[in-house]
Each structure stands twice: as structure tokens, then as C-alpha cells.
């Protein structure tokens, strides 16, 4: 078998819809009401990925550093909106804090990987930078979403305990320290689990994609190790930044629990 990418024709691509139809038929038979979301998600997937394919071809040809920064920043903006959606009463600063945490962790880890580890020419090569930053951002988004939701739910469930600690003179940090720990654990657990089972239970996308493209499995493994470690670092940094910045917004200037936490159902 010749090494290289095996092309997928339009007919073969259309046949992939069968996979969703199978799930949709099962959903309809069980009356789960998932058929419509599945079909709509499939249509969006086709359209969004087709458009991004054309856009990436254009971006790769330009290969401009400023354009790359703008694109990744826009990706961070979309990701931050998605991440804070799980905490609708999280306060007006949640969107900004989510964006800041994602942007900082993504650019910090991504730049280290591009400059020191992969080192393409030029170091900001769009063909490498955008996929790398995209993988970092996607995983960080899930991590901070889990952390934010868990922090809010933990504080909500322990309001009586927190108010008692505050009444005895504890600082906001001292009163929610255990909630913060649980929130960080929630955000980091999926990534840590992935580190534990990679290669044993799953062959991740980066490695699988390179192997399907004909790359040497040993080289694909090296790239996958870098990807797994950079994701772990970015998720940890993003979760820690968001939770440590955000927990203060759960309190008023007088160190009392904010009203939106008390009134959230």
C-alpha cells in the first residue's frame, strides 16, 4: 500500500451521513427527540467544515502573523462564549474572564510549542500554528466550562457553610477554598484521564491523522506526546486562571455572597 492520504470522493463523503441516520433511527424509535438536533448538527458540520477548508487554504497561502493572531483571538472569543454558557447567572465579568483565561493559556502554551518544540520556518507557520492552537483552545474551553460550572454549583450548594465561615471572620478565599479545589479537579479530570489511557484505550486524532496520511508511526507518536502535554498544560493554566479570578466575583465588596448566587435556581 502506497503511503499518503487516501482521498475521499464526494460520493463517499455523502455516504458518511448513513452513520448519523443509524443513530437518528434509533433515537426516533426510542422517542428521544434527538433526530432533529442530529440532522441539524450534521448539516452545520458539513457547511462549517467545508467553509473552513476554503478559508484555511487562503490563510495558509497568506501566512501572515497578524492575521493568525486575529483568527486565534476570534476563536478564543467564540470559545469563551460557549464556555460560560453553562453558568448563565455568573455575572457580567464571566465572559471577559473566560476570554482572558483562554487567550492567555492558549497563546502562552501554543507559542512555547511553536518556538521551542516544533520550530517550523517561519515559527508562526499558519499551516502548523492554527491546528496546534485550535487543539489547545478546544480542550481548554471544555476544561474551563467544567470548572466554572462546578465552582458555581459547589458555592450554591454550600452557601450556609460559606456564610457561617464569613460570619466568623473568614476571608472569601478561606470560605470557598474547598469549592475552588473541587472546581479545578472537575476541569482537569478529563484531561488527566486522557493522559492515563492514551495509547491503551484510544489513539488520538493527531496521531491517527498522521498515520492515515502515511507518516512514520514513531514520528506520529512523538507529535501526539507533544499534543497531549501541551493540552494538559493549557487546560491547567486556563482553569486555574479562570477560577482564581472568578471566585472573587461571587462576593460583594463587603465580602458577602453576591445576590445572583443566592437567587440562582
C-alpha positions as CSV (number, residue, x, y, z in Angstrom):
1,X,0.0,0.0,0.0
2,X,1.4,3.4,-1.0
3,X,2.0,5.9,1.7
4,X,-0.1,9.1,1.6
5,X,-3.6,10.4,2.1
6,X,-6.4,8.2,0.7
7,X,-8.8,10.7,-1.0
8,X,-12.5,10.7,-0.1
9,X,-14.8,11.4,-3.1
10,X,-18.0,13.4,-2.9
11,X,-20.0,10.2,-3.1
12,X,-18.1,8.6,-0.2
13,X,-18.4,11.8,1.8
14,X,-22.2,11.7,1.3
15,X,-22.3,8.1,2.4
16,X,-21.0,9.1,5.8
17,X,-24.5,10.5,6.5
18,X,-25.6,6.9,6.9
19,X,-23.7,6.9,10.3
20,X,-25.9,9.7,11.6
21,X,-29.1,8.2,10.1
22,X,-28.5,5.0,12.1
23,X,-28.3,7.0,15.3
24,X,-31.3,9.0,14.2
25,X,-33.5,6.0,13.5
26,X,-32.6,4.5,16.9
27,X,-33.4,7.9,18.5
28,X,-36.8,8.1,16.7
29,X,-37.7,4.5,17.7
30,X,-37.0,5.3,21.3
31,X,-38.7,8.7,21.1
32,X,-35.6,10.5,22.4
33,X,-36.3,13.6,20.2
34,X,-32.7,13.7,19.1
35,X,-33.3,13.2,15.3
36,X,-33.7,16.8,14.5
37,X,-30.7,18.0,16.5
38,X,-28.6,15.2,14.9
39,X,-29.6,16.2,11.4
40,X,-29.1,19.9,12.1
41,X,-25.8,19.2,13.6
42,X,-24.8,17.2,10.6
43,X,-25.8,20.0,8.2
44,X,-23.8,22.5,10.2
45,X,-20.8,20.2,10.3
46,X,-20.8,19.9,6.5
47,X,-21.2,23.6,6.0
48,X,-18.8,24.8,8.6
49,X,-16.0,22.4,7.8
50,X,-16.4,23.0,4.1
51,X,-16.2,26.7,4.5
52,X,-13.2,26.5,6.9
53,X,-11.5,24.3,4.4
54,X,-11.6,27.1,1.8
55,X,-10.7,29.7,4.4
56,X,-7.7,27.8,5.6
57,X,-6.4,27.4,2.1
58,X,-6.5,31.2,1.7
59,X,-4.9,31.8,5.2
60,X,-2.1,29.3,4.6
61,X,-1.2,31.0,1.4
62,X,-1.0,34.4,3.0
63,X,0.8,33.1,6.2
64,X,0.7,36.5,8.0
65,X,1.4,36.7,11.7
66,X,-1.1,39.4,12.4
67,X,-3.8,37.6,10.6
68,X,-3.1,34.4,12.6
69,X,-3.3,36.3,15.9
70,X,-6.6,37.9,14.9
71,X,-8.1,34.5,13.8
72,X,-7.0,32.7,17.0
73,X,-8.3,35.6,19.1
74,X,-11.7,35.3,17.4
75,X,-11.6,31.6,18.1
76,X,-10.9,32.4,21.8
77,X,-13.9,34.8,21.8
78,X,-16.3,32.1,20.4
79,X,-14.9,29.5,22.8
80,X,-15.3,31.8,25.8
81,X,-18.9,32.5,25.0
82,X,-19.5,28.7,24.7
83,X,-17.6,28.0,28.0
84,X,-19.5,30.5,30.2
85,X,-22.9,29.5,28.8
86,X,-23.2,26.8,31.5
87,X,-23.3,29.5,34.1
88,X,-25.9,32.0,32.8
89,X,-26.0,33.9,36.1
90,X,-22.3,34.0,36.6
91,X,-22.1,37.8,36.5
92,X,-21.2,40.3,33.8
93,X,-17.5,39.6,34.1
94,X,-17.7,35.9,33.3
95,X,-17.4,36.4,29.5
96,X,-14.3,38.7,29.9
97,X,-12.6,36.4,32.4
98,X,-13.3,33.4,30.2
99,X,-11.8,35.1,27.2
100,X,-8.8,36.3,29.1
101,X,-8.1,32.9,30.6
102,X,-8.5,31.1,27.3
103,X,-6.5,33.7,25.3
104,X,-3.6,33.7,27.8
105,X,-3.3,30.0,28.3
106,X,-3.7,29.3,24.5
107,X,-1.1,31.8,23.4
108,X,1.4,31.0,26.2
109,X,1.4,27.2,25.6
110,X,1.0,27.5,21.8
111,X,3.9,29.9,21.4
112,X,6.2,27.7,23.5
113,X,5.3,24.7,21.4
114,X,5.7,26.6,18.1
115,X,9.0,28.3,19.0
116,X,10.8,25.8,21.2
117,X,9.5,22.3,20.3
118,X,8.2,22.1,16.7
119,X,10.2,25.1,15.4
120,X,8.8,25.4,11.8
121,X,10.1,28.0,9.3
122,X,8.8,30.6,9.9
123,X,7.9,29.8,13.5
124,X,4.4,31.2,13.1
125,X,3.6,29.0,10.1
126,X,-0.2,29.1,9.7
127,X,-0.4,25.5,8.5
128,X,1.0,24.4,11.8
129,X,0.0,27.2,14.2
130,X,-3.7,27.2,13.6
131,X,-4.3,23.4,14.1
132,X,-2.0,23.5,17.1
133,X,-3.7,26.5,18.7
134,X,-7.1,25.1,17.8
135,X,-6.4,21.8,19.6
136,X,-5.2,23.7,22.7
137,X,-8.2,26.0,22.6
138,X,-10.9,23.3,22.1
139,X,-9.7,21.3,25.1
140,X,-9.1,24.4,27.3
141,X,-12.7,25.5,26.5
142,X,-14.1,22.3,27.8
143,X,-11.9,22.4,30.9
144,X,-12.8,25.9,32.0
145,X,-16.5,25.3,31.2
146,X,-16.4,22.3,33.6
147,X,-14.5,24.3,36.3
148,X,-16.8,27.3,36.1
149,X,-20.0,25.2,36.3
150,X,-18.6,23.2,39.2
151,X,-17.4,26.3,41.1
152,X,-20.8,27.9,40.8
153,X,-22.7,24.7,41.8
154,X,-20.4,24.0,44.7
155,X,-20.8,27.5,46.1
156,X,-24.5,27.4,45.6
157,X,-24.8,24.1,47.5
158,X,-22.6,25.2,50.4
159,X,-23.9,28.8,50.9
160,X,-24.9,28.1,54.5
161,X,-21.4,26.8,55.3
162,X,-19.7,29.7,53.4
163,X,-21.9,32.3,55.2
164,X,-21.1,30.8,58.5
165,X,-17.3,31.0,57.8
166,X,-17.7,34.6,56.7
167,X,-19.6,35.5,59.8
168,X,-16.7,34.1,61.9
169,X,-14.2,36.4,60.1
170,X,-13.0,34.1,57.3
171,X,-11.9,35.7,54.1
172,X,-13.8,35.0,50.8
173,X,-10.8,32.8,49.8
174,X,-10.9,30.8,53.0
175,X,-14.6,30.3,52.8
176,X,-14.6,28.9,49.2
177,X,-11.2,27.2,49.1
178,X,-12.7,23.7,49.1
179,X,-15.1,24.8,46.3
180,X,-12.2,26.0,44.3
181,X,-10.4,22.7,44.7
182,X,-13.4,20.8,43.5
183,X,-13.8,23.1,40.5
184,X,-10.2,22.6,39.5
185,X,-10.5,18.9,39.9
186,X,-13.6,18.8,37.7
187,X,-11.9,20.8,34.9
188,X,-8.7,18.8,35.0
189,X,-10.1,15.3,35.4
190,X,-11.0,14.6,31.8
191,X,-7.5,15.7,30.6
192,X,-5.8,13.6,33.3
193,X,-7.9,10.6,32.4
194,X,-6.8,11.0,28.7
195,X,-3.2,11.1,29.8
196,X,-3.7,7.8,31.7
197,X,-5.3,5.9,28.8
198,X,-3.8,7.3,25.7
199,X,-2.3,4.6,23.5
200,X,-4.1,1.9,25.6
201,X,-7.7,2.8,25.1
202,X,-7.6,5.4,22.4
203,X,-5.4,6.5,19.5
204,X,-6.0,10.3,19.5
205,X,-6.8,12.3,16.4
206,X,-3.4,13.9,15.8
207,X,-1.6,10.6,15.8
208,X,-4.3,8.8,13.8
209,X,-4.4,11.6,11.2
210,X,-0.7,11.4,10.6
211,X,-0.7,7.6,10.4
212,X,-3.6,7.8,7.9
213,X,-1.6,10.3,5.9
214,X,1.4,7.9,5.7
215,X,3.6,9.2,8.4
216,X,6.0,7.0,10.4
217,X,4.1,5.8,13.5
218,X,7.1,6.6,15.7
219,X,7.1,10.2,14.5
220,X,3.3,10.4,14.9
221,X,3.7,9.2,18.5
222,X,6.2,12.0,19.2
223,X,3.8,14.6,17.9
224,X,1.0,13.1,19.9
225,X,3.1,13.2,23.1
226,X,3.7,16.9,22.5
227,X,0.0,17.5,21.8
228,X,-1.1,15.7,25.0
229,X,1.3,17.5,27.2
230,X,0.5,20.9,25.7
231,X,-3.2,20.3,26.2
232,X,-2.7,19.3,29.8
233,X,-0.7,22.4,30.4
234,X,-3.1,24.7,28.7
235,X,-6.2,23.2,30.5
236,X,-4.4,23.5,33.9
237,X,-3.4,27.1,33.3
238,X,-6.8,28.1,31.9
239,X,-8.7,26.5,34.7
240,X,-6.5,27.9,37.4
241,X,-6.6,31.4,36.0
242,X,-10.4,31.5,35.5
243,X,-11.3,30.0,38.9
244,X,-8.9,32.2,40.8
245,X,-10.0,35.3,39.0
246,X,-13.7,34.4,39.1
247,X,-14.3,33.3,42.6
248,X,-13.9,36.9,43.8
249,X,-16.9,37.9,41.7
250,X,-19.1,35.6,43.8
251,X,-18.8,38.1,46.6
252,X,-19.7,41.7,47.1
253,X,-17.3,44.5,48.1
254,X,-18.4,43.8,51.7
255,X,-17.3,40.1,51.4
256,X,-20.9,38.8,51.3
257,X,-22.3,36.3,48.9
258,X,-23.4,38.1,45.7
259,X,-27.2,38.3,45.2
260,X,-27.2,36.5,41.9
261,X,-25.7,33.4,43.5
262,X,-28.4,33.5,46.2
263,X,-31.2,33.9,43.7
264,X,-30.0,31.5,41.1
265,X,-32.2,28.4,40.7
